[in-house]
């Protein structure tokens, strides 16, 4: 079964964004435990941006599957 390159690209983008969320959340947990308020707030903004990016990327992936009717597996 051949794979759709657009699907693969969007899929790897979703994976990347999810990994970034894990990374940022871990850092925010550390900042919280260290009571580092400035760092905590900075990470909070980054998390909000990354969540927004995740939603857009997942939206694009779903839209592509609807329009193109393709699956990689
Ligand atoms: Zn496709």
PDB file of the backbone (N, CA, C, O) and the ligand in Angstrom, with CONECT records:
HET     ZN  A 101       1
ATOM      1  N   UNK A   1       0.842  -1.198   0.000  1.00  0.00           N
ATOM      2  CA  UNK A   1       0.000   0.000   0.000  1.00  0.00           C
ATOM      3  C   UNK A   1       0.877   1.247   0.000  1.00  0.00           C
ATOM      4  O   UNK A   1       1.755   1.404   0.848  1.00  0.00           O
ATOM      5  N   UNK A   2       0.627   2.127  -0.959  1.00  0.00           N
ATOM      6  CA  UNK A   2       1.463   3.325  -1.049  1.00  0.00           C
ATOM      7  C   UNK A   2       1.018   4.354  -0.009  1.00  0.00           C
ATOM      8  O   UNK A   2      -0.158   4.431   0.347  1.00  0.00           O
ATOM      9  N   UNK A   3       1.961   5.124   0.456  1.00  0.00           N
ATOM     10  CA  UNK A   3       1.671   6.122   1.470  1.00  0.00           C
ATOM     11  C   UNK A   3       1.514   7.492   0.834  1.00  0.00           C
ATOM     12  O   UNK A   3       2.168   7.815  -0.158  1.00  0.00           O
ATOM     13  N   UNK A   4       0.650   8.278   1.414  1.00  0.00           N
ATOM     14  CA  UNK A   4       0.438   9.634   0.918  1.00  0.00           C
ATOM     15  C   UNK A   4       1.484  10.560   1.545  1.00  0.00           C
ATOM     16  O   UNK A   4       1.547  10.670   2.769  1.00  0.00           O
ATOM     17  N   UNK A   5       2.294  11.217   0.739  1.00  0.00           N
ATOM     18  CA  UNK A   5       3.367  12.056   1.284  1.00  0.00           C
ATOM     19  C   UNK A   5       2.841  13.247   2.091  1.00  0.00           C
ATOM     20  O   UNK A   5       3.468  13.669   3.063  1.00  0.00           O
ATOM     21  N   UNK A   6       1.701  13.779   1.686  1.00  0.00           N
ATOM     22  CA  UNK A   6       1.130  14.918   2.430  1.00  0.00           C
ATOM     23  C   UNK A   6       0.692  14.467   3.820  1.00  0.00           C
ATOM     24  O   UNK A   6       0.939  15.142   4.820  1.00  0.00           O
ATOM     25  N   UNK A   7       0.033  13.302   3.858  1.00  0.00           N
ATOM     26  CA  UNK A   7      -0.404  12.745   5.143  1.00  0.00           C
ATOM     27  C   UNK A   7       0.805  12.512   6.051  1.00  0.00           C
ATOM     28  O   UNK A   7       0.793  12.862   7.231  1.00  0.00           O
ATOM     29  N   UNK A   8       1.842  11.914   5.475  1.00  0.00           N
ATOM     30  CA  UNK A   8       3.050  11.617   6.251  1.00  0.00           C
ATOM     31  C   UNK A   8       3.672  12.883   6.828  1.00  0.00           C
ATOM     32  O   UNK A   8       4.128  12.903   7.971  1.00  0.00           O
ATOM     33  N   UNK A   9       3.681  13.937   6.018  1.00  0.00           N
ATOM     34  CA  UNK A   9       4.280  15.186   6.469  1.00  0.00           C
ATOM     35  C   UNK A   9       3.477  15.784   7.621  1.00  0.00           C
ATOM     36  O   UNK A   9       4.039  16.217   8.627  1.00  0.00           O
ATOM     37  N   UNK A  10       2.151  15.801   7.458  1.00  0.00           N
ATOM     38  CA  UNK A  10       1.294  16.350   8.514  1.00  0.00           C
ATOM     39  C   UNK A  10       1.389  15.502   9.774  1.00  0.00           C
ATOM     40  O   UNK A  10       1.392  16.024  10.889  1.00  0.00           O
ATOM     41  N   UNK A  11       1.466  14.186   9.584  1.00  0.00           N
ATOM     42  CA  UNK A  11       1.562  13.268  10.713  1.00  0.00           C
ATOM     43  C   UNK A  11       2.850  13.509  11.509  1.00  0.00           C
ATOM     44  O   UNK A  11       2.835  13.525  12.740  1.00  0.00           O
ATOM     45  N   UNK A  12       3.962  13.695  10.794  1.00  0.00           N
ATOM     46  CA  UNK A  12       5.216  13.919  11.513  1.00  0.00           C
ATOM     47  C   UNK A  12       5.220  15.291  12.196  1.00  0.00           C
ATOM     48  O   UNK A  12       5.889  15.486  13.211  1.00  0.00           O
ATOM     49  N   UNK A  13       4.468  16.239  11.627  1.00  0.00           N
ATOM     50  CA  UNK A  13       4.347  17.551  12.259  1.00  0.00           C
ATOM     51  C   UNK A  13       3.561  17.448  13.567  1.00  0.00           C
ATOM     52  O   UNK A  13       3.916  18.076  14.564  1.00  0.00           O
ATOM     53  N   UNK A  14       2.482  16.642  13.552  1.00  0.00           N
ATOM     54  CA  UNK A  14       1.700  16.425  14.774  1.00  0.00           C
ATOM     55  C   UNK A  14       2.589  15.791  15.844  1.00  0.00           C
ATOM     56  O   UNK A  14       2.565  16.211  17.001  1.00  0.00           O
ATOM     57  N   UNK A  15       3.370  14.786  15.461  1.00  0.00           N
ATOM     58  CA  UNK A  15       4.266  14.115  16.410  1.00  0.00           C
ATOM     59  C   UNK A  15       5.245  15.099  17.026  1.00  0.00           C
ATOM     60  O   UNK A  15       5.500  15.081  18.230  1.00  0.00           O
ATOM     61  N   UNK A  16       5.790  15.963  16.168  1.00  0.00           N
ATOM     62  CA  UNK A  16       6.768  16.949  16.628  1.00  0.00           C
ATOM     63  C   UNK A  16       6.142  17.905  17.639  1.00  0.00           C
ATOM     64  O   UNK A  16       6.730  18.188  18.683  1.00  0.00           O
ATOM     65  N   UNK A  17       4.949  18.397  17.323  1.00  0.00           N
ATOM     66  CA  UNK A  17       4.272  19.344  18.213  1.00  0.00           C
ATOM     67  C   UNK A  17       3.919  18.680  19.541  1.00  0.00           C
ATOM     68  O   UNK A  17       4.036  19.299  20.598  1.00  0.00           O
ATOM     69  N   UNK A  18       3.483  17.407  19.485  1.00  0.00           N
ATOM     70  CA  UNK A  18       3.158  16.691  20.719  1.00  0.00           C
ATOM     71  C   UNK A  18       4.403  16.510  21.580  1.00  0.00           C
ATOM     72  O   UNK A  18       4.342  16.626  22.804  1.00  0.00           O
ATOM     73  N   UNK A  19       5.536  16.226  20.932  1.00  0.00           N
ATOM     74  CA  UNK A  19       6.787  16.086  21.683  1.00  0.00           C
ATOM     75  C   UNK A  19       7.187  17.409  22.331  1.00  0.00           C
ATOM     76  O   UNK A  19       7.688  17.440  23.454  1.00  0.00           O
ATOM     77  N   UNK A  20       6.955  18.501  21.599  1.00  0.00           N
ATOM     78  CA  UNK A  20       7.245  19.827  22.159  1.00  0.00           C
ATOM     79  C   UNK A  20       6.371  20.105  23.373  1.00  0.00           C
ATOM     80  O   UNK A  20       6.831  20.691  24.353  1.00  0.00           O
ATOM     81  N   UNK A  21       5.109  19.685  23.309  1.00  0.00           N
ATOM     82  CA  UNK A  21       4.193  19.880  24.439  1.00  0.00           C
ATOM     83  C   UNK A  21       4.672  19.109  25.665  1.00  0.00           C
ATOM     84  O   UNK A  21       4.633  19.621  26.783  1.00  0.00           O
ATOM     85  N   UNK A  22       5.123  17.872  25.446  1.00  0.00           N
ATOM     86  CA  UNK A  22       5.652  17.066  26.554  1.00  0.00           C
ATOM     87  C   UNK A  22       6.858  17.773  27.166  1.00  0.00           C
ATOM     88  O   UNK A  22       6.979  17.882  28.386  1.00  0.00           O
ATOM     89  N   UNK A  23       7.743  18.249  26.300  1.00  0.00           N
ATOM     90  CA  UNK A  23       8.966  18.930  26.729  1.00  0.00           C
ATOM     91  C   UNK A  23       8.636  20.190  27.533  1.00  0.00           C
ATOM     92  O   UNK A  23       9.179  20.406  28.616  1.00  0.00           O
ATOM     93  N   UNK A  24       7.733  21.022  26.985  1.00  0.00           N
ATOM     94  CA  UNK A  24       7.363  22.273  27.650  1.00  0.00           C
ATOM     95  C   UNK A  24       6.653  22.008  28.977  1.00  0.00           C
ATOM     96  O   UNK A  24       6.871  22.718  29.958  1.00  0.00           O
ATOM     97  N   UNK A  25       5.800  20.976  28.996  1.00  0.00           N
ATOM     98  CA  UNK A  25       5.061  20.654  30.218  1.00  0.00           C
ATOM     99  C   UNK A  25       6.015  20.186  31.314  1.00  0.00           C
ATOM    100  O   UNK A  25       5.858  20.547  32.480  1.00  0.00           O
ATOM    101  N   UNK A  26       7.015  19.374  30.927  1.00  0.00           N
ATOM    102  CA  UNK A  26       8.020  18.925  31.896  1.00  0.00           C
ATOM    103  C   UNK A  26       8.794  20.115  32.456  1.00  0.00           C
ATOM    104  O   UNK A  26       9.043  20.198  33.659  1.00  0.00           O
ATOM    105  N   UNK A  27       9.173  21.044  31.560  1.00  0.00           N
ATOM    106  CA  UNK A  27       9.903  22.238  32.010  1.00  0.00           C
ATOM    107  C   UNK A  27       9.040  23.101  32.924  1.00  0.00           C
ATOM    108  O   UNK A  27       9.529  23.682  33.893  1.00  0.00           O
ATOM    109  N   UNK A  28       7.733  23.178  32.597  1.00  0.00           N
ATOM    110  CA  UNK A  28       6.846  23.990  33.425  1.00  0.00           C
ATOM    111  C   UNK A  28       6.675  23.372  34.805  1.00  0.00           C
ATOM    112  O   UNK A  28       6.592  24.078  35.810  1.00  0.00           O
ATOM    113  N   UNK A  29       6.624  22.048  34.841  1.00  0.00           N
ATOM    114  CA  UNK A  29       6.534  21.346  36.124  1.00  0.00           C
ATOM    115  C   UNK A  29       7.766  21.665  36.975  1.00  0.00           C
ATOM    116  O   UNK A  29       7.653  21.943  38.169  1.00  0.00           O
ATOM    117  N   UNK A  30       8.942  21.619  36.345  1.00  0.00           N
ATOM    118  CA  UNK A  30      10.179  21.953  37.059  1.00  0.00           C
ATOM    119  C   UNK A  30      10.143  23.385  37.573  1.00  0.00           C
ATOM    120  O   UNK A  30      10.516  23.658  38.714  1.00  0.00           O
ATOM    121  N   UNK A  31       9.687  24.302  36.709  1.00  0.00           N
ATOM    122  CA  UNK A  31       9.624  25.716  37.085  1.00  0.00           C
ATOM    123  C   UNK A  31       8.654  25.910  38.253  1.00  0.00           C
ATOM    124  O   UNK A  31       8.906  26.713  39.151  1.00  0.00           O
ATOM    125  N   UNK A  32       7.556  25.175  38.229  1.00  0.00           N
ATOM    126  CA  UNK A  32       6.563  25.276  39.301  1.00  0.00           C
ATOM    127  C   UNK A  32       7.150  24.786  40.615  1.00  0.00           C
ATOM    128  O   UNK A  32       7.001  25.426  41.656  1.00  0.00           O
ATOM    129  N   UNK A  33       7.822  23.637  40.550  1.00  0.00           N
ATOM    130  CA  UNK A  33       8.407  23.056  41.764  1.00  0.00           C
ATOM    131  C   UNK A  33       9.527  23.933  42.308  1.00  0.00           C
ATOM    132  O   UNK A  33       9.758  23.977  43.516  1.00  0.00           O
ATOM    133  N   UNK A  34      10.230  24.640  41.400  1.00  0.00           N
ATOM    134  CA  UNK A  34      11.310  25.536  41.812  1.00  0.00           C
ATOM    135  C   UNK A  34      10.779  26.918  42.180  1.00  0.00           C
ATOM    136  O   UNK A  34      11.549  27.806  42.545  1.00  0.00           O
ATOM    137  N   UNK A  35       9.454  27.098  42.081  1.00  0.00           N
ATOM    138  CA  UNK A  35       8.810  28.391  42.343  1.00  0.00           C
ATOM    139  C   UNK A  35       9.432  29.509  41.507  1.00  0.00           C
ATOM    140  O   UNK A  35       9.574  30.643  41.965  1.00  0.00           O
ATOM    141  N   UNK A  36       9.796  29.168  40.284  1.00  0.00           N
ATOM    142  CA  UNK A  36      10.371  30.148  39.355  1.00  0.00           C
ATOM    143  C   UNK A  36       9.237  30.764  38.528  1.00  0.00           C
ATOM    144  O   UNK A  36       8.902  30.293  37.442  1.00  0.00           O
ATOM    145  N   UNK A  37       8.663  31.830  39.081  1.00  0.00           N
ATOM    146  CA  UNK A  37       7.473  32.431  38.475  1.00  0.00           C
ATOM    147  C   UNK A  37       7.709  32.998  37.072  1.00  0.00           C
ATOM    148  O   UNK A  37       6.894  32.761  36.181  1.00  0.00           O
ATOM    149  N   UNK A  38       8.819  33.753  36.847  1.00  0.00           N
ATOM    150  CA  UNK A  38       9.035  34.291  35.484  1.00  0.00           C
ATOM    151  C   UNK A  38       9.159  33.190  34.434  1.00  0.00           C
ATOM    152  O   UNK A  38       8.591  33.290  33.347  1.00  0.00           O
ATOM    153  N   UNK A  39       9.912  32.132  34.773  1.00  0.00           N
ATOM    154  CA  UNK A  39      10.075  31.018  33.837  1.00  0.00           C
ATOM    155  C   UNK A  39       8.737  30.306  33.621  1.00  0.00           C
ATOM    156  O   UNK A  39       8.391  29.924  32.503  1.00  0.00           O
ATOM    157  N   UNK A  40       8.003  30.140  34.709  1.00  0.00           N
ATOM    158  CA  UNK A  40       6.692  29.489  34.630  1.00  0.00           C
ATOM    159  C   UNK A  40       5.774  30.228  33.660  1.00  0.00           C
ATOM    160  O   UNK A  40       5.111  29.606  32.829  1.00  0.00           O
ATOM    161  N   UNK A  41       5.738  31.558  33.768  1.00  0.00           N
ATOM    162  CA  UNK A  41       4.868  32.358  32.907  1.00  0.00           C
ATOM    163  C   UNK A  41       5.333  32.311  31.451  1.00  0.00           C
ATOM    164  O   UNK A  41       4.514  32.257  30.533  1.00  0.00           O
ATOM    165  N   UNK A  42       6.649  32.331  31.246  1.00  0.00           N
ATOM    166  CA  UNK A  42       7.201  32.274  29.892  1.00  0.00           C
ATOM    167  C   UNK A  42       6.814  30.939  29.232  1.00  0.00           C
ATOM    168  O   UNK A  42       6.401  30.899  28.073  1.00  0.00           O
ATOM    169  N   UNK A  43       6.958  29.856  29.997  1.00  0.00           N
ATOM    170  CA  UNK A  43       6.601  28.533  29.469  1.00  0.00           C
ATOM    171  C   UNK A  43       5.099  28.432  29.227  1.00  0.00           C
ATOM    172  O   UNK A  43       4.651  27.743  28.311  1.00  0.00           O
ATOM    173  N   UNK A  44       4.326  29.132  30.065  1.00  0.00           N
ATOM    174  CA  UNK A  44       2.879  29.123  29.912  1.00  0.00           C
ATOM    175  C   UNK A  44       2.478  29.710  28.559  1.00  0.00           C
ATOM    176  O   UNK A  44       1.609  29.170  27.874  1.00  0.00           O
ATOM    177  N   UNK A  45       3.112  30.811  28.183  1.00  0.00           N
ATOM    178  CA  UNK A  45       2.824  31.422  26.868  1.00  0.00           C
ATOM    179  C   UNK A  45       3.252  30.499  25.742  1.00  0.00           C
ATOM    180  O   UNK A  45       2.539  30.339  24.752  1.00  0.00           O
ATOM    181  N   UNK A  46       4.425  29.892  25.899  1.00  0.00           N
ATOM    182  CA  UNK A  46       4.904  28.961  24.864  1.00  0.00           C
ATOM    183  C   UNK A  46       3.958  27.773  24.715  1.00  0.00           C
ATOM    184  O   UNK A  46       3.693  27.304  23.609  1.00  0.00           O
ATOM    185  N   UNK A  47       3.452  27.292  25.866  1.00  0.00           N
ATOM    186  CA  UNK A  47       2.511  26.164  25.831  1.00  0.00           C
ATOM    187  C   UNK A  47       1.227  26.547  25.097  1.00  0.00           C
ATOM    188  O   UNK A  47       0.695  25.768  24.306  1.00  0.00           O
ATOM    189  N   UNK A  48       0.738  27.759  25.370  1.00  0.00           N
ATOM    190  CA  UNK A  48      -0.487  28.205  24.690  1.00  0.00           C
ATOM    191  C   UNK A  48      -0.283  28.261  23.182  1.00  0.00           C
ATOM    192  O   UNK A  48      -1.137  27.818  22.414  1.00  0.00           O
ATOM    193  N   UNK A  49       0.854  28.807  22.764  1.00  0.00           N
ATOM    194  CA  UNK A  49       1.153  28.866  21.325  1.00  0.00           C
ATOM    195  C   UNK A  49       1.255  27.466  20.729  1.00  0.00           C
ATOM    196  O   UNK A  49       0.754  27.208  19.634  1.00  0.00           O
ATOM    197  N   UNK A  50       1.906  26.572  21.458  1.00  0.00           N
ATOM    198  CA  UNK A  50       2.114  25.219  20.939  1.00  0.00           C
ATOM    199  C   UNK A  50       0.804  24.444  20.872  1.00  0.00           C
ATOM    200  O   UNK A  50       0.589  23.673  19.937  1.00  0.00           O
ATOM    201  N   UNK A  51      -0.078  24.643  21.860  1.00  0.00           N
ATOM    202  CA  UNK A  51      -1.398  24.000  21.822  1.00  0.00           C
ATOM    203  C   UNK A  51      -2.176  24.508  20.599  1.00  0.00           C
ATOM    204  O   UNK A  51      -2.850  23.734  19.920  1.00  0.00           O
ATOM    205  N   UNK A  52      -2.075  25.803  20.329  1.00  0.00           N
ATOM    206  CA  UNK A  52      -2.726  26.370  19.146  1.00  0.00           C
ATOM    207  C   UNK A  52      -2.197  25.740  17.869  1.00  0.00           C
ATOM    208  O   UNK A  52      -2.954  25.443  16.945  1.00  0.00           O
ATOM    209  N   UNK A  53      -0.885  25.540  17.832  1.00  0.00           N
ATOM    210  CA  UNK A  53      -0.257  24.944  16.652  1.00  0.00           C
ATOM    211  C   UNK A  53      -0.702  23.487  16.495  1.00  0.00           C
ATOM    212  O   UNK A  53      -0.958  23.022  15.385  1.00  0.00           O
ATOM    213  N   UNK A  54      -0.788  22.783  17.613  1.00  0.00           N
ATOM    214  CA  UNK A  54      -1.250  21.389  17.585  1.00  0.00           C
ATOM    215  C   UNK A  54      -2.660  21.316  17.010  1.00  0.00           C
ATOM    216  O   UNK A  54      -2.950  20.461  16.172  1.00  0.00           O
ATOM    217  N   UNK A  55      -3.534  22.209  17.458  1.00  0.00           N
ATOM    218  CA  UNK A  55      -4.910  22.164  16.987  1.00  0.00           C
ATOM    219  C   UNK A  55      -4.994  22.455  15.492  1.00  0.00           C
ATOM    220  O   UNK A  55      -5.762  21.819  14.771  1.00  0.00           O
ATOM    221  N   UNK A  56      -4.197  23.422  15.031  1.00  0.00           N
ATOM    222  CA  UNK A  56      -4.186  23.731  13.595  1.00  0.00           C
ATOM    223  C   UNK A  56      -3.658  22.550  12.784  1.00  0.00           C
ATOM    224  O   UNK A  56      -4.199  22.215  11.730  1.00  0.00           O
ATOM    225  N   UNK A  57      -2.588  21.923  13.294  1.00  0.00           N
ATOM    226  CA  UNK A  57      -1.978  20.818  12.560  1.00  0.00           C
ATOM    227  C   UNK A  57      -2.900  19.607  12.507  1.00  0.00           C
ATOM    228  O   UNK A  57      -3.028  18.964  11.465  1.00  0.00           O
ATOM    229  N   UNK A  58      -3.545  19.296  13.639  1.00  0.00           N
ATOM    230  CA  UNK A  58      -4.493  18.176  13.654  1.00  0.00           C
ATOM    231  C   UNK A  58      -5.695  18.494  12.764  1.00  0.00           C
ATOM    232  O   UNK A  58      -6.217  17.612  12.082  1.00  0.00           O
ATOM    233  N   UNK A  59      -6.127  19.746  12.773  1.00  0.00           N
ATOM    234  CA  UNK A  59      -7.214  20.167  11.895  1.00  0.00           C
ATOM    235  C   UNK A  59      -6.850  19.976  10.432  1.00  0.00           C
ATOM    236  O   UNK A  59      -7.660  19.512   9.631  1.00  0.00           O
ATOM    237  N   UNK A  60      -5.618  20.340  10.097  1.00  0.00           N
ATOM    238  CA  UNK A  60      -5.154  20.188   8.714  1.00  0.00           C
ATOM    239  C   UNK A  60      -5.079  18.721   8.320  1.00  0.00           C
ATOM    240  O   UNK A  60      -5.406  18.354   7.192  1.00  0.00           O
ATOM    241  N   UNK A  61      -4.642  17.882   9.264  1.00  0.00           N
ATOM    242  CA  UNK A  61      -4.542  16.443   8.996  1.00  0.00           C
ATOM    243  C   UNK A  61      -5.931  15.851   8.741  1.00  0.00           C
ATOM    244  O   UNK A  61      -6.122  15.089   7.794  1.00  0.00           O
ATOM    245  N   UNK A  62      -6.889  16.205   9.587  1.00  0.00           N
ATOM    246  CA  UNK A  62      -8.262  15.693   9.411  1.00  0.00           C
ATOM    247  C   UNK A  62      -8.865  16.183   8.107  1.00  0.00           C
ATOM    248  O   UNK A  62      -9.515  15.430   7.382  1.00  0.00           O
ATOM    249  N   UNK A  63      -8.638  17.456   7.823  1.00  0.00           N
ATOM    250  CA  UNK A  63      -9.157  18.039   6.589  1.00  0.00           C
ATOM    251  C   UNK A  63      -8.585  17.316   5.370  1.00  0.00           C
ATOM    252  O   UNK A  63      -9.296  17.015   4.411  1.00  0.00           O
ATOM    253  N   UNK A  64      -7.273  17.045   5.435  1.00  0.00           N
ATOM    254  CA  UNK A  64      -6.634  16.365   4.319  1.00  0.00           C
ATOM    255  C   UNK A  64      -7.232  14.978   4.107  1.00  0.00           C
ATOM    256  O   UNK A  64      -7.502  14.580   2.974  1.00  0.00           O
ATOM    257  N   UNK A  65      -7.440  14.238   5.210  1.00  0.00           N
ATOM    258  CA  UNK A  65      -8.011  12.884   5.102  1.00  0.00           C
ATOM    259  C   UNK A  65      -9.418  12.948   4.514  1.00  0.00           C
ATOM    260  O   UNK A  65      -9.797  12.106   3.700  1.00  0.00           O
ATOM    261  N   UNK A  66     -10.197  13.963   4.935  1.00  0.00           N
ATOM    262  CA  UNK A  66     -11.552  14.119   4.391  1.00  0.00           C
ATOM    263  C   UNK A  66     -11.523  14.392   2.887  1.00  0.00           C
ATOM    264  O   UNK A  66     -12.261  13.783   2.113  1.00  0.00           O
ATOM    265  N   UNK A  67     -10.647  15.325   2.494  1.00  0.00           N
ATOM    266  CA  UNK A  67     -10.611  15.744   1.091  1.00  0.00           C
ATOM    267  C   UNK A  67      -9.978  14.683   0.192  1.00  0.00           C
ATOM    268  O   UNK A  67     -10.456  14.412  -0.910  1.00  0.00           O
ATOM    269  N   UNK A  68      -8.890  14.091   0.691  1.00  0.00           N
ATOM    270  CA  UNK A  68      -8.069  13.218  -0.136  1.00  0.00           C
ATOM    271  C   UNK A  68      -8.450  11.748   0.027  1.00  0.00           C
ATOM    272  O   UNK A  68      -8.123  10.911  -0.815  1.00  0.00           O
ATOM    273  N   UNK A  69      -9.155  11.444   1.139  1.00  0.00           N
ATOM    274  CA  UNK A  69      -9.562  10.077   1.474  1.00  0.00           C
ATOM    275  C   UNK A  69      -8.377   9.104   1.447  1.00  0.00           C
ATOM    276  O   UNK A  69      -8.467   8.010   0.890  1.00  0.00           O
ATOM    277  N   UNK A  70      -7.294   9.515   2.044  1.00  0.00           N
ATOM    278  CA  UNK A  70      -6.092   8.689   2.070  1.00  0.00           C
ATOM    279  C   UNK A  70      -5.764   8.257   3.495  1.00  0.00           C
ATOM    280  O   UNK A  70      -6.090   8.952   4.457  1.00  0.00           O
ATOM    281  N   UNK A  71      -5.123   7.116   3.617  1.00  0.00           N
ATOM    282  CA  UNK A  71      -4.633   6.637   4.901  1.00  0.00           C
ATOM    283  C   UNK A  71      -3.269   6.015   4.669  1.00  0.00           C
ATOM    284  O   UNK A  71      -3.011   5.444   3.609  1.00  0.00           O
ATOM    285  N   UNK A  72      -2.403   6.126   5.652  1.00  0.00           N
ATOM    286  CA  UNK A  72      -1.079   5.540   5.467  1.00  0.00           C
ATOM    287  C   UNK A  72      -1.045   4.118   5.989  1.00  0.00           C
ATOM    288  O   UNK A  72      -0.112   3.373   5.689  1.00  0.00           O
ATOM    289  N   UNK A  73      -2.047   3.725   6.767  1.00  0.00           N
ATOM    290  CA  UNK A  73      -2.036   2.344   7.238  1.00  0.00           C
ATOM    291  C   UNK A  73      -3.463   1.878   7.436  1.00  0.00           C
ATOM    292  O   UNK A  73      -3.689   0.734   7.833  1.00  0.00           O
TER     293      UNK A  73
HETATM  294 ZN    ZN A 101      -3.371  12.294   1.159  1.00  0.00          ZN
END
